[in-house]
Amino acid sequence: MSAVIHAHIPGSGQLALASGDPQRVLVFGAAGPVTLAGFLAQARHLAGSLPEARHVVHLAEDRQRFLLGFCAAAMRGQVALLPPSGAPGTVAEILQAHATGGAYSLDGEAISRSMREHPQAPPTVPNVEEAALAAVGYTSGSTGRPQAHAKTWAAFATGTVQNLAALADLWGGEQPQIVATVPPQHMYGMELSVLLPLLGGAAVHAGRPLLPADVALALQQARAPRLLVTTPVHLRALLQSGVALPPLAGIVSATAPLPRELAAEAEARWHTELREVFGSTETCVIARRRTAHEEAWTLLPGVRLAPQPDGTLVQAAHLPQPVLLADLVELQADGRFHLRGRQADLLEIAGKRASLGDLTRRLLAIPGVQDGVVLQLYAGRGDGIGRIAALAVAPGLAAPAIIDALRGSVDPVFLPRRLRLLPSLPRNATGKLCREELLALLEGAGPARSSAVPEAGGDAP
């Protein structure tokens, strides 16, 4: 498990679509285990029914159907399009953008029909061209329009080696069985719940459990060593539910900053190690840390960072060219680094500085606040400074009480001038929030559900 197993075919420019013993378990769940050979037979059968096209939008939500569709299309040489959401408008835009050469969408219904048949296992594992495009991933669009980023099979294979180097000591020499709450269309979900099973020898749960009870059941259907691949939002829900989990080899978290307190609580509750990984759709995973015990991030093998005035330049073996991220970092002498937020998240008001990320962390640390976010409104016509606002999920708490709690750790100039309490925040499948949706919710704030506080030395907005 220390490297991609038999994935590269020397001198051929090709990769095996999947690695390892054909009789190893690839997928497990309530219906029982599926071997790699049986899975590939189903994928080959499905491939024969797919239309001729250059691109395919994969919409299947559960892991087994997504894997089947992804591999079947790859057998036809089709490039996977990974939409940031399954909304009809989003899918239509992606199909239109890739109309040249043909594009279609593939959901779980057609894949289910193929799964009900039992074709014979193929004699060989199919190959793909290393240099060929494997997929096009999309940014979440949380700060603007989703952006497309293409990935080759060689990049996916190299990235899988790096992820194994970062995580494999959690499960040792045995095959890990993965339960993932993140969608496979997200690049983090693609890396750890699709590529790690295909190219890294792991097995993955057939579904995509979300509710705490469903996650617990999926983990019970796995055999040790168990690996939970999740997000801070799902992790918080699991902890708040009090659900019992079977022994875990480890937990992996990504998609949003993980508060140290949350990581420590998870490790103490489930007696395991939680590793947070850092990356993006543009770069894939590039660093890791054990958040409960360290603030600094350790780069994956072969990754190098170069701080820039407006972000950080990332160089890595799996990237065809350096990628500029909006994240600001501070490098240490030992090669590790600290995240210092994004340029767009840094605040400077009345000569004082703060960051939206740190303000959000302080909001979430208030007892009784289950979820929340702090953001800066667009600048007004007066002094050109965008005021600070917040939304929170805090049953039993009033907005003024939350503001009072913030006063103990937040400078008055950075206190939210508007705070709205909601039953839930509009997070997407990976826990991210869209800025425009948040602004719309703030505009709809009524007096019974919101609180405005005076600015230091000024009037209330």
TORKOL-4160 file (C-alpha; in steps of 0.2 Angstrom, whole numbers, padded with zeros to 4 digits, m for minus):
461
<pt num="1" X="0000" Y="0000" Z="0000"/>
<pt num="2" X="0015" Y="0012" Z="0000"/>
<pt num="3" X="0013" Y="0016" Z="m0019"/>
<pt num="4" X="0002" Y="0014" Z="m0034"/>
<pt num="5" X="0002" Y="m0005" Z="m0037"/>
<pt num="6" X="0006" Y="m0010" Z="m0055"/>
<pt num="7" X="m0003" Y="0005" Z="m0062"/>
<pt num="8" X="0012" Y="0011" Z="m0074"/>
<pt num="9" X="0016" Y="0000" Z="m0089"/>
<pt num="10" X="0035" Y="0004" Z="m0092"/>
<pt num="11" X="0039" Y="0011" Z="m0109"/>
<pt num="12" X="0021" Y="0010" Z="m0116"/>
<pt num="13" X="0015" Y="0028" Z="m0111"/>
<pt num="14" X="0000" Y="0019" Z="m0103"/>
<pt num="15" X="m0008" Y="0016" Z="m0086"/>
<pt num="16" X="m0019" Y="0002" Z="m0080"/>
<pt num="17" X="m0036" Y="0009" Z="m0076"/>
<pt num="18" X="m0036" Y="0000" Z="m0059"/>
<pt num="19" X="m0022" Y="m0009" Z="m0049"/>
<pt num="20" X="m0020" Y="m0024" Z="m0038"/>
<pt num="21" X="m0026" Y="m0042" Z="m0037"/>
<pt num="22" X="m0042" Y="m0044" Z="m0048"/>
<pt num="23" X="m0050" Y="m0053" Z="m0033"/>
<pt num="24" X="m0047" Y="m0039" Z="m0021"/>
<pt num="25" X="m0062" Y="m0030" Z="m0014"/>
<pt num="26" X="m0065" Y="m0014" Z="m0023"/>
<pt num="27" X="m0083" Y="m0009" Z="m0017"/>
<pt num="28" X="m0092" Y="m0015" Z="m0001"/>
<pt num="29" X="m0109" Y="m0011" Z="0007"/>
<pt num="30" X="m0125" Y="m0018" Z="0012"/>
<pt num="31" X="m0126" Y="m0029" Z="m0004"/>
<pt num="32" X="m0109" Y="m0037" Z="0000"/>
<pt num="33" X="m0092" Y="m0035" Z="m0007"/>
<pt num="34" X="m0088" Y="m0032" Z="m0026"/>
<pt num="35" X="m0071" Y="m0038" Z="m0032"/>
<pt num="36" X="m0061" Y="m0028" Z="m0044"/>
<pt num="37" X="m0063" Y="m0041" Z="m0058"/>
<pt num="38" X="m0082" Y="m0041" Z="m0056"/>
<pt num="39" X="m0083" Y="m0022" Z="m0056"/>
<pt num="40" X="m0073" Y="m0021" Z="m0072"/>
<pt num="41" X="m0084" Y="m0033" Z="m0080"/>
<pt num="42" X="m0099" Y="m0022" Z="m0076"/>
<pt num="43" X="m0090" Y="m0007" Z="m0081"/>
<pt num="44" X="m0085" Y="m0015" Z="m0098"/>
<pt num="45" X="m0104" Y="m0020" Z="m0100"/>
<pt num="46" X="m0109" Y="m0002" Z="m0097"/>
<pt num="47" X="m0096" Y="0005" Z="m0109"/>
<pt num="48" X="m0104" Y="m0004" Z="m0123"/>
<pt num="49" X="m0121" Y="0005" Z="m0121"/>
<pt num="50" X="m0113" Y="0023" Z="m0119"/>
<pt num="51" X="m0116" Y="0035" Z="m0134"/>
<pt num="52" X="m0102" Y="0041" Z="m0144"/>
<pt num="53" X="m0095" Y="0057" Z="m0137"/>
<pt num="54" X="m0079" Y="0066" Z="m0131"/>
<pt num="55" X="m0086" Y="0071" Z="m0114"/>
<pt num="56" X="m0098" Y="0065" Z="m0101"/>
<pt num="57" X="m0105" Y="0074" Z="m0086"/>
<pt num="58" X="m0106" Y="0062" Z="m0071"/>
<pt num="59" X="m0121" Y="0064" Z="m0060"/>
<pt num="60" X="m0122" Y="0048" Z="m0050"/>
<pt num="61" X="m0121" Y="0052" Z="m0032"/>
<pt num="62" X="m0117" Y="0035" Z="m0024"/>
<pt num="63" X="m0099" Y="0029" Z="m0025"/>
<pt num="64" X="m0102" Y="0012" Z="m0034"/>
<pt num="65" X="m0113" Y="0020" Z="m0048"/>
<pt num="66" X="m0101" Y="0034" Z="m0050"/>
<pt num="67" X="m0086" Y="0022" Z="m0051"/>
<pt num="68" X="m0095" Y="0012" Z="m0064"/>
<pt num="69" X="m0099" Y="0027" Z="m0075"/>
<pt num="70" X="m0082" Y="0034" Z="m0073"/>
<pt num="71" X="m0073" Y="0018" Z="m0078"/>
<pt num="72" X="m0085" Y="0014" Z="m0092"/>
<pt num="73" X="m0083" Y="0031" Z="m0100"/>
<pt num="74" X="m0064" Y="0030" Z="m0098"/>
<pt num="75" X="m0064" Y="0013" Z="m0107"/>
<pt num="76" X="m0072" Y="0023" Z="m0122"/>
<pt num="77" X="m0059" Y="0036" Z="m0120"/>
<pt num="78" X="m0072" Y="0049" Z="m0114"/>
<pt num="79" X="m0067" Y="0063" Z="m0103"/>
<pt num="80" X="m0076" Y="0065" Z="m0086"/>
<pt num="81" X="m0084" Y="0081" Z="m0082"/>
<pt num="82" X="m0086" Y="0084" Z="m0063"/>
<pt num="83" X="m0100" Y="0097" Z="m0060"/>
<pt num="84" X="m0099" Y="0107" Z="m0044"/>
<pt num="85" X="m0118" Y="0103" Z="m0042"/>
<pt num="86" X="m0131" Y="0093" Z="m0051"/>
<pt num="87" X="m0142" Y="0108" Z="m0054"/>
<pt num="88" X="m0150" Y="0108" Z="m0071"/>
<pt num="89" X="m0143" Y="0125" Z="m0076"/>
<pt num="90" X="m0126" Y="0121" Z="m0070"/>
<pt num="91" X="m0126" Y="0104" Z="m0080"/>
<pt num="92" X="m0133" Y="0113" Z="m0096"/>
<pt num="93" X="m0119" Y="0126" Z="m0095"/>
<pt num="94" X="m0106" Y="0113" Z="m0094"/>
<pt num="95" X="m0113" Y="0102" Z="m0108"/>
<pt num="96" X="m0114" Y="0118" Z="m0119"/>
<pt num="97" X="m0096" Y="0122" Z="m0115"/>
<pt num="98" X="m0090" Y="0105" Z="m0121"/>
<pt num="99" X="m0102" Y="0103" Z="m0135"/>
<pt num="100" X="m0088" Y="0101" Z="m0148"/>
<pt num="101" X="m0085" Y="0083" Z="m0150"/>
<pt num="102" X="m0101" Y="0078" Z="m0141"/>
<pt num="103" X="m0106" Y="0078" Z="m0123"/>
<pt num="104" X="m0119" Y="0070" Z="m0113"/>
<pt num="105" X="m0124" Y="0067" Z="m0095"/>
<pt num="106" X="m0124" Y="0050" Z="m0086"/>
<pt num="107" X="m0135" Y="0048" Z="m0070"/>
<pt num="108" X="m0138" Y="0033" Z="m0059"/>
<pt num="109" X="m0153" Y="0026" Z="m0068"/>
<pt num="110" X="m0144" Y="0019" Z="m0083"/>
<pt num="111" X="m0129" Y="0013" Z="m0073"/>
<pt num="112" X="m0142" Y="0004" Z="m0061"/>
<pt num="113" X="m0148" Y="m0006" Z="m0076"/>
<pt num="114" X="m0131" Y="m0012" Z="m0080"/>
<pt num="115" X="m0128" Y="m0017" Z="m0062"/>
<pt num="116" X="m0143" Y="m0029" Z="m0063"/>
<pt num="117" X="m0134" Y="m0039" Z="m0076"/>
<pt num="118" X="m0120" Y="m0051" Z="m0072"/>
<pt num="119" X="m0107" Y="m0051" Z="m0087"/>
<pt num="120" X="m0092" Y="m0062" Z="m0086"/>
<pt num="121" X="m0076" Y="m0055" Z="m0079"/>
<pt num="122" X="m0064" Y="m0048" Z="m0092"/>
<pt num="123" X="m0048" Y="m0057" Z="m0094"/>
<pt num="124" X="m0037" Y="m0041" Z="m0093"/>
<pt num="125" X="m0038" Y="m0024" Z="m0084"/>
<pt num="126" X="m0040" Y="m0010" Z="m0097"/>
<pt num="127" X="m0027" Y="0003" Z="m0100"/>
<pt num="128" X="m0028" Y="0022" Z="m0102"/>
<pt num="129" X="m0015" Y="0034" Z="m0110"/>
<pt num="130" X="m0005" Y="0043" Z="m0097"/>
<pt num="131" X="m0005" Y="0059" Z="m0106"/>
<pt num="132" X="m0024" Y="0059" Z="m0110"/>
<pt num="133" X="m0036" Y="0069" Z="m0101"/>
<pt num="134" X="m0045" Y="0060" Z="m0087"/>
<pt num="135" X="m0057" Y="0073" Z="m0080"/>
<pt num="136" X="m0061" Y="0091" Z="m0079"/>
<pt num="137" X="m0065" Y="0097" Z="m0062"/>
<pt num="138" X="m0074" Y="0113" Z="m0057"/>
<pt num="139" X="m0071" Y="0125" Z="m0043"/>
<pt num="140" X="m0086" Y="0127" Z="m0031"/>
<pt num="141" X="m0090" Y="0144" Z="m0036"/>
<pt num="142" X="m0091" Y="0150" Z="m0018"/>
<pt num="143" X="m0082" Y="0166" Z="m0023"/>
<pt num="144" X="m0088" Y="0168" Z="m0041"/>
<pt num="145" X="m0091" Y="0158" Z="m0057"/>
<pt num="146" X="m0085" Y="0140" Z="m0056"/>
<pt num="147" X="m0068" Y="0138" Z="m0066"/>
<pt num="148" X="m0063" Y="0122" Z="m0075"/>
<pt num="149" X="m0047" Y="0113" Z="m0072"/>
<pt num="150" X="m0041" Y="0098" Z="m0083"/>
<pt num="151" X="m0032" Y="0083" Z="m0076"/>
<pt num="152" X="m0023" Y="0069" Z="m0085"/>
<pt num="153" X="m0021" Y="0051" Z="m0080"/>
<pt num="154" X="m0003" Y="0053" Z="m0076"/>
<pt num="155" X="m0007" Y="0068" Z="m0064"/>
<pt num="156" X="m0020" Y="0057" Z="m0056"/>
<pt num="157" X="m0008" Y="0043" Z="m0054"/>
<pt num="158" X="0006" Y="0054" Z="m0047"/>
<pt num="159" X="m0006" Y="0062" Z="m0035"/>
<pt num="160" X="m0012" Y="0045" Z="m0029"/>
<pt num="161" X="0006" Y="0041" Z="m0024"/>
<pt num="162" X="0007" Y="0057" Z="m0015"/>
<pt num="163" X="m0009" Y="0054" Z="m0005"/>
<pt num="164" X="m0003" Y="0036" Z="0000"/>
<pt num="165" X="0013" Y="0044" Z="0006"/>
<pt num="166" X="0003" Y="0056" Z="0017"/>
<pt num="167" X="m0009" Y="0043" Z="0024"/>
<pt num="168" X="m0004" Y="0025" Z="0022"/>
<pt num="169" X="0004" Y="0024" Z="0039"/>
<pt num="170" X="m0013" Y="0026" Z="0046"/>
<pt num="171" X="m0018" Y="0008" Z="0041"/>
<pt num="172" X="m0001" Y="0000" Z="0038"/>
<pt num="173" X="0000" Y="m0015" Z="0026"/>
<pt num="174" X="m0018" Y="m0019" Z="0026"/>
<pt num="175" X="m0031" Y="m0014" Z="0014"/>
<pt num="176" X="m0041" Y="0001" Z="0021"/>
<pt num="177" X="m0060" Y="0002" Z="0019"/>
<pt num="178" X="m0065" Y="0019" Z="0015"/>
<pt num="179" X="m0082" Y="0028" Z="0020"/>
<pt num="180" X="m0084" Y="0045" Z="0012"/>
<pt num="181" X="m0096" Y="0058" Z="0015"/>
<pt num="182" X="m0090" Y="0070" Z="0001"/>
<pt num="183" X="m0096" Y="0069" Z="m0016"/>
<pt num="184" X="m0085" Y="0060" Z="m0029"/>
<pt num="185" X="m0087" Y="0075" Z="m0041"/>
<pt num="186" X="m0077" Y="0086" Z="m0029"/>
<pt num="187" X="m0059" Y="0084" Z="m0032"/>
<pt num="188" X="m0055" Y="0079" Z="m0014"/>
<pt num="189" X="m0069" Y="0066" Z="m0016"/>
<pt num="190" X="m0061" Y="0060" Z="m0032"/>
<pt num="191" X="m0044" Y="0059" Z="m0025"/>
<pt num="192" X="m0048" Y="0049" Z="m0009"/>
<pt num="193" X="m0064" Y="0039" Z="m0013"/>
<pt num="194" X="m0062" Y="0036" Z="m0032"/>
<pt num="195" X="m0043" Y="0036" Z="m0036"/>
<pt num="196" X="m0037" Y="0029" Z="m0020"/>
<pt num="197" X="m0048" Y="0013" Z="m0022"/>
<pt num="198" X="m0044" Y="0012" Z="m0041"/>
<pt num="199" X="m0026" Y="0015" Z="m0041"/>
<pt num="200" X="m0021" Y="0014" Z="m0023"/>
<pt num="201" X="m0028" Y="m0003" Z="m0018"/>
<pt num="202" X="m0041" Y="0003" Z="m0006"/>
<pt num="203" X="m0059" Y="m0002" Z="m0005"/>
<pt num="204" X="m0074" Y="0010" Z="m0004"/>
<pt num="205" X="m0091" Y="0010" Z="0003"/>
<pt num="206" X="m0104" Y="0009" Z="m0011"/>
<pt num="207" X="m0115" Y="0023" Z="m0005"/>
<pt num="208" X="m0113" Y="0041" Z="0000"/>
<pt num="209" X="m0119" Y="0042" Z="0018"/>
<pt num="210" X="m0123" Y="0059" Z="0025"/>
<pt num="211" X="m0133" Y="0058" Z="0041"/>
<pt num="212" X="m0124" Y="0053" Z="0056"/>
<pt num="213" X="m0133" Y="0036" Z="0058"/>
<pt num="214" X="m0130" Y="0032" Z="0040"/>
<pt num="215" X="m0111" Y="0036" Z="0042"/>
<pt num="216" X="m0111" Y="0024" Z="0057"/>
<pt num="217" X="m0120" Y="0010" Z="0048"/>
<pt num="218" X="m0108" Y="0012" Z="0033"/>
<pt num="219" X="m0093" Y="0011" Z="0045"/>
<pt num="220" X="m0100" Y="m0005" Z="0053"/>
<pt num="221" X="m0102" Y="m0013" Z="0036"/>
<pt num="222" X="m0083" Y="m0010" Z="0033"/>
<pt num="223" X="m0070" Y="m0021" Z="0040"/>
<pt num="224" X="m0054" Y="m0014" Z="0049"/>
<pt num="225" X="m0044" Y="m0004" Z="0045"/>
<pt num="226" X="m0058" Y="0009" Z="0043"/>
<pt num="227" X="m0055" Y="0026" Z="0036"/>
<pt num="228" X="m0068" Y="0040" Z="0037"/>
<pt num="229" X="m0066" Y="0053" Z="0023"/>
<pt num="230" X="m0076" Y="0068" Z="0028"/>
<pt num="231" X="m0078" Y="0087" Z="0030"/>
<pt num="232" X="m0078" Y="0099" Z="0045"/>
<pt num="233" X="m0097" Y="0101" Z="0043"/>
<pt num="234" X="m0101" Y="0082" Z="0043"/>
<pt num="235" X="m0088" Y="0080" Z="0057"/>
<pt num="236" X="m0097" Y="0092" Z="0068"/>
<pt num="237" X="m0114" Y="0084" Z="0065"/>
<pt num="238" X="m0107" Y="0067" Z="0069"/>
<pt num="239" X="m0100" Y="0074" Z="0086"/>
<pt num="240" X="m0116" Y="0083" Z="0090"/>
<pt num="241" X="m0126" Y="0068" Z="0087"/>
<pt num="242" X="m0117" Y="0057" Z="0099"/>
<pt num="243" X="m0118" Y="0042" Z="0087"/>
<pt num="244" X="m0106" Y="0028" Z="0091"/>
<pt num="245" X="m0093" Y="0023" Z="0078"/>
<pt num="246" X="m0084" Y="0007" Z="0076"/>
<pt num="247" X="m0064" Y="0008" Z="0078"/>
<pt num="248" X="m0056" Y="0019" Z="0065"/>
<pt num="249" X="m0039" Y="0018" Z="0058"/>
<pt num="250" X="m0040" Y="0037" Z="0055"/>
<pt num="251" X="m0051" Y="0052" Z="0049"/>
<pt num="252" X="m0047" Y="0063" Z="0035"/>
<pt num="253" X="m0055" Y="0080" Z="0033"/>
<pt num="254" X="m0054" Y="0094" Z="0020"/>
<pt num="255" X="m0065" Y="0107" Z="0010"/>
<pt num="256" X="m0065" Y="0120" Z="0024"/>
<pt num="257" X="m0053" Y="0125" Z="0038"/>
<pt num="258" X="m0055" Y="0113" Z="0053"/>
<pt num="259" X="m0055" Y="0121" Z="0070"/>
<pt num="260" X="m0042" Y="0114" Z="0081"/>
<pt num="261" X="m0055" Y="0111" Z="0095"/>
<pt num="262" X="m0066" Y="0101" Z="0083"/>
<pt num="263" X="m0051" Y="0090" Z="0078"/>
<pt num="264" X="m0046" Y="0087" Z="0096"/>
<pt num="265" X="m0064" Y="0082" Z="0101"/>
<pt num="266" X="m0065" Y="0070" Z="0087"/>
<pt num="267" X="m0049" Y="0062" Z="0091"/>
<pt num="268" X="m0054" Y="0060" Z="0110"/>
<pt num="269" X="m0071" Y="0054" Z="0106"/>
<pt num="270" X="m0066" Y="0040" Z="0093"/>
<pt num="271" X="m0048" Y="0037" Z="0099"/>
<pt num="272" X="m0040" Y="0039" Z="0082"/>
<pt num="273" X="m0030" Y="0051" Z="0072"/>
<pt num="274" X="m0037" Y="0065" Z="0062"/>
<pt num="275" X="m0027" Y="0072" Z="0047"/>
<pt num="276" X="m0032" Y="0087" Z="0038"/>
<pt num="277" X="m0027" Y="0089" Z="0020"/>
<pt num="278" X="m0025" Y="0105" Z="0011"/>
<pt num="279" X="m0027" Y="0107" Z="m0008"/>
<pt num="280" X="m0039" Y="0114" Z="m0021"/>
<pt num="281" X="m0047" Y="0109" Z="m0038"/>
<pt num="282" X="m0032" Y="0117" Z="m0046"/>
<pt num="283" X="m0018" Y="0108" Z="m0037"/>
<pt num="284" X="m0027" Y="0093" Z="m0029"/>
<pt num="285" X="m0020" Y="0088" Z="m0012"/>
<pt num="286" X="m0003" Y="0096" Z="m0008"/>
<pt num="287" X="m0001" Y="0096" Z="0011"/>
<pt num="288" X="m0007" Y="0088" Z="0027"/>
<pt num="289" X="m0006" Y="0091" Z="0046"/>
<pt num="290" X="m0013" Y="0083" Z="0062"/>
<pt num="291" X="m0024" Y="0098" Z="0067"/>
<pt num="292" X="m0027" Y="0093" Z="0085"/>
<pt num="293" X="m0008" Y="0094" Z="0088"/>
<pt num="294" X="0000" Y="0106" Z="0075"/>
<pt num="295" X="m0003" Y="0122" Z="0066"/>
<pt num="296" X="0010" Y="0120" Z="0053"/>
<pt num="297" X="0007" Y="0110" Z="0037"/>
<pt num="298" X="0019" Y="0097" Z="0029"/>
<pt num="299" X="0020" Y="0097" Z="0010"/>
<pt num="300" X="0018" Y="0081" Z="0001"/>
<pt num="301" X="0033" Y="0074" Z="m0008"/>
<pt num="302" X="0039" Y="0084" Z="m0023"/>
<pt num="303" X="0028" Y="0099" Z="m0019"/>
<pt num="304" X="0036" Y="0116" Z="m0017"/>
<pt num="305" X="0028" Y="0133" Z="m0013"/>
<pt num="306" X="0034" Y="0151" Z="m0018"/>
<pt num="307" X="0025" Y="0165" Z="m0008"/>
<pt num="308" X="0019" Y="0179" Z="m0020"/>
<pt num="309" X="0012" Y="0196" Z="m0015"/>
<pt num="310" X="m0006" Y="0190" Z="m0020"/>
<pt num="311" X="m0005" Y="0172" Z="m0016"/>
<pt num="312" X="0006" Y="0157" Z="m0017"/>
<pt num="313" X="0014" Y="0148" Z="m0032"/>
<pt num="314" X="0013" Y="0129" Z="m0031"/>
<pt num="315" X="0025" Y="0118" Z="m0041"/>
<pt num="316" X="0023" Y="0099" Z="m0040"/>
<pt num="317" X="0026" Y="0083" Z="m0051"/>
<pt num="318" X="0008" Y="0081" Z="m0054"/>
<pt num="319" X="0005" Y="0099" Z="m0061"/>
<pt num="320" X="0010" Y="0102" Z="m0079"/>
<pt num="321" X="0014" Y="0120" Z="m0074"/>
<pt num="322" X="0015" Y="0131" Z="m0058"/>
<pt num="323" X="m0002" Y="0136" Z="m0051"/>
<pt num="324" X="m0005" Y="0152" Z="m0042"/>
<pt num="325" X="m0017" Y="0150" Z="m0027"/>
<pt num="326" X="m0025" Y="0164" Z="m0018"/>
<pt num="327" X="m0020" Y="0157" Z="m0001"/>
<pt num="328" X="m0006" Y="0167" Z="0008"/>
<pt num="329" X="0007" Y="0156" Z="0017"/>
<pt num="330" X="0022" Y="0159" Z="0028"/>
<pt num="331" X="0036" Y="0146" Z="0025"/>
<pt num="332" X="0046" Y="0139" Z="0040"/>
<pt num="333" X="0065" Y="0134" Z="0040"/>
<pt num="334" X="0060" Y="0116" Z="0040"/>
<pt num="335" X="0050" Y="0117" Z="0025"/>
<pt num="336" X="0033" Y="0117" Z="0033"/>
<pt num="337" X="0021" Y="0132" Z="0031"/>
<pt num="338" X="0007" Y="0141" Z="0040"/>
<pt num="339" X="m0009" Y="0147" Z="0031"/>
<pt num="340" X="m0012" Y="0166" Z="0033"/>
<pt num="341" X="m0028" Y="0167" Z="0024"/>
<pt num="342" X="m0032" Y="0174" Z="0008"/>
<pt num="343" X="m0029" Y="0192" Z="0002"/>
<pt num="344" X="m0048" Y="0194" Z="m0001"/>
<pt num="345" X="m0051" Y="0188" Z="0017"/>
<pt num="346" X="m0039" Y="0201" Z="0025"/>
<pt num="347" X="m0048" Y="0216" Z="0034"/>
<pt num="348" X="m0040" Y="0233" Z="0037"/>
<pt num="349" X="m0052" Y="0245" Z="0046"/>
<pt num="350" X="m0047" Y="0260" Z="0056"/>
<pt num="351" X="m0028" Y="0255" Z="0055"/>
<pt num="352" X="m0032" Y="0238" Z="0063"/>
<pt num="353" X="m0031" Y="0221" Z="0054"/>
<pt num="354" X="m0040" Y="0204" Z="0055"/>
<pt num="355" X="m0046" Y="0190" Z="0044"/>
<pt num="356" X="m0063" Y="0184" Z="0040"/>
<pt num="357" X="m0057" Y="0166" Z="0044"/>
<pt num="358" X="m0051" Y="0170" Z="0061"/>
<pt num="359" X="m0067" Y="0180" Z="0065"/>
<pt num="360" X="m0077" Y="0165" Z="0059"/>
<pt num="361" X="m0067" Y="0153" Z="0070"/>
<pt num="362" X="m0071" Y="0164" Z="0085"/>
<pt num="363" X="m0089" Y="0164" Z="0081"/>
<pt num="364" X="m0090" Y="0145" Z="0080"/>
<pt num="365" X="m0081" Y="0144" Z="0097"/>
<pt num="366" X="m0095" Y="0152" Z="0106"/>
<pt num="367" X="m0105" Y="0139" Z="0116"/>
<pt num="368" X="m0121" Y="0136" Z="0108"/>
<pt num="369" X="m0116" Y="0141" Z="0090"/>
<pt num="370" X="m0118" Y="0126" Z="0079"/>
<pt num="371" X="m0113" Y="0134" Z="0063"/>
<pt num="372" X="m0109" Y="0151" Z="0057"/>
<pt num="373" X="m0099" Y="0162" Z="0045"/>
<pt num="374" X="m0092" Y="0180" Z="0046"/>
<pt num="375" X="m0091" Y="0190" Z="0029"/>
<pt num="376" X="m0088" Y="0208" Z="0023"/>
<pt num="377" X="m0102" Y="0217" Z="0014"/>
<pt num="378" X="m0098" Y="0226" Z="m0002"/>
<pt num="379" X="m0091" Y="0244" Z="0002"/>
<pt num="380" X="m0104" Y="0258" Z="0003"/>
<pt num="381" X="m0103" Y="0275" Z="m0004"/>
<pt num="382" X="m0097" Y="0283" Z="0011"/>
<pt num="383" X="m0079" Y="0279" Z="0017"/>
<pt num="384" X="m0077" Y="0264" Z="0005"/>
<pt num="385" X="m0076" Y="0251" Z="0019"/>
<pt num="386" X="m0087" Y="0236" Z="0018"/>
<pt num="387" X="m0096" Y="0233" Z="0035"/>
<pt num="388" X="m0094" Y="0216" Z="0044"/>
<pt num="389" X="m0109" Y="0204" Z="0045"/>
<pt num="390" X="m0112" Y="0187" Z="0051"/>
<pt num="391" X="m0125" Y="0172" Z="0050"/>
<pt num="392" X="m0126" Y="0159" Z="0063"/>
<pt num="393" X="m0136" Y="0144" Z="0068"/>
<pt num="394" X="m0138" Y="0144" Z="0087"/>
<pt num="395" X="m0154" Y="0137" Z="0094"/>
<pt num="396" X="m0158" Y="0145" Z="0111"/>
<pt num="397" X="m0146" Y="0160" Z="0109"/>
<pt num="398" X="m0151" Y="0178" Z="0104"/>
<pt num="399" X="m0141" Y="0188" Z="0092"/>
<pt num="400" X="m0136" Y="0201" Z="0106"/>
<pt num="401" X="m0130" Y="0187" Z="0117"/>
<pt num="402" X="m0118" Y="0181" Z="0102"/>
<pt num="403" X="m0112" Y="0199" Z="0099"/>
<pt num="404" X="m0108" Y="0201" Z="0118"/>
<pt num="405" X="m0099" Y="0184" Z="0118"/>
<pt num="406" X="m0088" Y="0190" Z="0103"/>
<pt num="407" X="m0083" Y="0206" Z="0112"/>
<pt num="408" X="m0072" Y="0197" Z="0123"/>
<pt num="409" X="m0060" Y="0192" Z="0109"/>
<pt num="410" X="m0064" Y="0203" Z="0094"/>
<pt num="411" X="m0059" Y="0221" Z="0092"/>
<pt num="412" X="m0075" Y="0232" Z="0092"/>
<pt num="413" X="m0071" Y="0238" Z="0074"/>
<pt num="414" X="m0073" Y="0220" Z="0068"/>
<pt num="415" X="m0089" Y="0216" Z="0077"/>
<pt num="416" X="m0103" Y="0211" Z="0065"/>
<pt num="417" X="m0114" Y="0226" Z="0062"/>
<pt num="418" X="m0127" Y="0214" Z="0057"/>
<pt num="419" X="m0130" Y="0196" Z="0063"/>
<pt num="420" X="m0144" Y="0185" Z="0057"/>
<pt num="421" X="m0149" Y="0169" Z="0065"/>
<pt num="422" X="m0155" Y="0155" Z="0054"/>
<pt num="423" X="m0161" Y="0136" Z="0056"/>
<pt num="424" X="m0146" Y="0131" Z="0044"/>
<pt num="425" X="m0134" Y="0139" Z="0032"/>
<pt num="426" X="m0135" Y="0135" Z="0014"/>
<pt num="427" X="m0120" Y="0124" Z="0013"/>
<pt num="428" X="m0117" Y="0113" Z="m0003"/>
<pt num="429" X="m0112" Y="0095" Z="m0003"/>
<pt num="430" X="m0094" Y="0099" Z="0003"/>
<pt num="431" X="m0099" Y="0111" Z="0016"/>
<pt num="432" X="m0095" Y="0127" Z="0006"/>
<pt num="433" X="m0105" Y="0143" Z="0006"/>
<pt num="434" X="m0109" Y="0154" Z="m0009"/>
<pt num="435" X="m0106" Y="0172" Z="m0005"/>
<pt num="436" X="m0120" Y="0179" Z="m0015"/>
<pt num="437" X="m0132" Y="0167" Z="m0006"/>
<pt num="438" X="m0126" Y="0173" Z="0010"/>
<pt num="439" X="m0128" Y="0191" Z="0005"/>
<pt num="440" X="m0146" Y="0188" Z="m0001"/>
<pt num="441" X="m0150" Y="0180" Z="0017"/>
<pt num="442" X="m0143" Y="0195" Z="0025"/>
<pt num="443" X="m0154" Y="0207" Z="0015"/>
<pt num="444" X="m0169" Y="0196" Z="0020"/>
<pt num="445" X="m0165" Y="0198" Z="0039"/>
<pt num="446" X="m0180" Y="0204" Z="0049"/>
<pt num="447" X="m0179" Y="0213" Z="0065"/>
<pt num="448" X="m0185" Y="0198" Z="0075"/>
<pt num="449" X="m0171" Y="0187" Z="0069"/>
<pt num="450" X="m0156" Y="0200" Z="0067"/>
<pt num="451" X="m0146" Y="0212" Z="0077"/>
<pt num="452" X="m0137" Y="0228" Z="0072"/>
<pt num="453" X="m0124" Y="0235" Z="0084"/>
<pt num="454" X="m0117" Y="0252" Z="0084"/>
<pt num="455" X="m0100" Y="0255" Z="0076"/>
<pt num="456" X="m0086" Y="0261" Z="0087"/>
<pt num="457" X="m0087" Y="0280" Z="0087"/>
<pt num="458" X="m0101" Y="0279" Z="0074"/>
<pt num="459" X="m0120" Y="0276" Z="0071"/>
<pt num="460" X="m0128" Y="0260" Z="0068"/>
<pt num="461" X="m0130" Y="0256" Z="0049"/>
